[in-house]
Amino acid sequence: MDIAIVAVGKLRPYYRQAADDYLRRLKRYASLREHEVREASRAPTPPAQRAEEAARLETRVADGSIMVALAREGVGWSSRELARQLERWLLAARPISFLIGGSAGLDPSLMARASARWSLGPLTFPHELARVVVVEQVYRAFTILRGEPYHKGV
């Protein structure tokens, strides 16, 4: 199964280390690839920044992908709900792309095209930390689906 995180920006070393730990663990279940695009930091306005980054992100999304946009106004799934959602996406036998915007968020054009909007909650996260959380939660979802003891929640 082709799972990708398509994100704006590179991870700083401490975020990279955390993400790599979960990516290594995740290899038992699936291949998750990361595609990074450059932040449009010189754009004159936040809407211009989002639009420029959206164009870059779109070039990295696999054809026919189920696009999942990370957005504060999305649905806040529990880990078990995410596992059930991941199972449905996997059964669709299409690539899955988790889209993570930069500091200005995702462009409305990408949000409109997304199959789902996933919220990590009402808190504001650095987009780098959000990326680590997404990788960890995808790993956790696979352990839930396999009935493994990693997940201690209800």
C-alpha positions in Angstrom: 0.0 0.0 0.0 1.3 3.4 -0.9 1.0 5.9 2.0 2.7 9.3 1.8 3.0 12.4 3.9 3.2 15.3 1.6 4.4 18.3 3.6 5.8 21.8 3.4 9.3 22.2 4.8 12.1 20.0 6.1 12.2 18.7 9.6 14.8 20.0 12.0 17.0 17.3 13.5 15.1 16.6 16.7 11.8 16.3 14.8 13.6 14.2 12.1 14.9 11.8 14.8 11.4 11.4 16.3 9.8 10.9 12.9 12.5 8.4 11.8 11.9 6.3 14.9 8.2 5.8 14.0 9.0 5.3 10.3 11.3 2.5 11.3 8.6 0.9 13.4 6.0 1.4 10.7 8.0 -0.7 8.2 6.6 -3.8 9.7 3.2 -2.9 8.4 3.5 -0.5 5.5 5.7 1.7 3.5 5.2 5.4 4.3 7.1 7.8 2.2 7.6 11.5 2.9 7.6 14.2 0.2 8.8 17.6 1.2 8.3 20.8 -0.7 9.9 24.2 0.0 8.0 26.7 2.0 6.9 29.9 0.1 8.4 32.2 2.7 8.9 35.1 0.3 5.2 35.2 -0.8 3.8 38.7 -0.1 0.7 37.5 1.8 -0.5 34.3 3.6 -3.0 33.5 0.8 -0.3 33.9 -1.8 1.9 31.6 0.3 -0.8 29.0 0.6 -1.4 29.1 -3.1 2.2 28.7 -4.0 2.7 25.9 -1.6 -0.5 24.1 -2.8 1.0 24.1 -6.4 4.1 22.5 -5.0 2.2 20.0 -2.9 0.0 18.9 -5.8 3.0 17.9 -7.8 3.9 15.3 -5.1 0.5 13.7 -4.6 0.2 10.4 -6.3 -2.5 10.1 -9.1 -5.8 8.7 -7.7 -4.7 9.4 -4.1 -7.1 9.6 -1.2 -6.1 13.0 0.0 -6.3 13.6 3.7 -5.8 17.3 4.7 -4.5 18.1 8.1 -6.6 21.0 9.2 -7.8 22.5 12.5 -11.3 22.6 11.2 -11.2 18.8 10.3 -12.6 15.8 12.2 -10.8 15.0 15.4 -10.6 11.2 15.4 -9.6 9.1 18.4 -6.7 6.6 17.7 -9.2 3.8 17.3 -11.4 5.9 14.9 -8.3 6.7 12.9 -7.5 3.0 12.7 -11.0 2.2 11.4 -10.6 5.0 8.9 -7.2 3.8 7.8 -8.6 0.3 7.3 -11.4 1.7 5.0 -8.8 3.7 3.0 -6.6 0.6 2.7 -9.6 -1.5 1.5 -10.1 1.2 -1.3 -6.7 0.0 -2.6 -5.7 3.6 -3.6 -2.7 5.5 -2.5 -3.2 7.6 0.6 -1.6 11.1 0.9 -1.6 13.0 4.2 -1.2 16.8 3.3 0.5 19.0 5.9 0.7 22.7 5.1 3.3 25.2 6.2 3.0 27.9 8.7 0.1 29.5 6.9 -1.8 26.2 6.6 -3.3 24.6 3.5 -4.8 26.4 0.6 -8.6 26.2 0.3 -8.2 24.6 -3.2 -6.5 21.6 -1.6 -9.0 21.5 1.3 -11.8 21.3 -1.2 -10.2 18.4 -3.1 -9.4 16.4 0.0 -11.4 13.2 0.7 -11.1 13.9 4.4 -10.0 16.6 6.8 -8.2 15.4 9.9 -7.8 17.7 12.9 -5.2 17.0 15.6 -7.3 19.1 17.9 -7.9 22.8 18.6 -4.3 23.5 19.7 -1.9 25.2 17.3 1.1 23.0 16.5 4.3 23.7 14.6 3.8 21.9 11.3 6.9 19.9 12.0 5.5 18.5 15.2 2.2 17.8 13.5 4.1 15.7 11.0 5.7 13.6 13.8 2.2 13.1 15.4 0.8 12.0 12.1 3.5 9.4 11.6 3.1 8.1 15.2 -0.7 7.9 14.8 -0.4 6.0 11.6 1.9 3.6 13.3 -0.5 3.4 16.3 -3.4 2.7 13.9 -1.6 -0.3 12.4 -0.9 -1.7 15.8 -4.6 -1.3 16.8 -5.6 -3.1 13.6 -3.2 -5.9 14.3 -4.4 -6.2 18.0 -0.9 -5.5 19.3 -0.2 -4.0 22.7 1.3 -0.6 21.8 -2.0 1.2 22.1 -3.1 1.4 25.8 -6.1 3.7 25.2 -9.7 2.7 25.2 
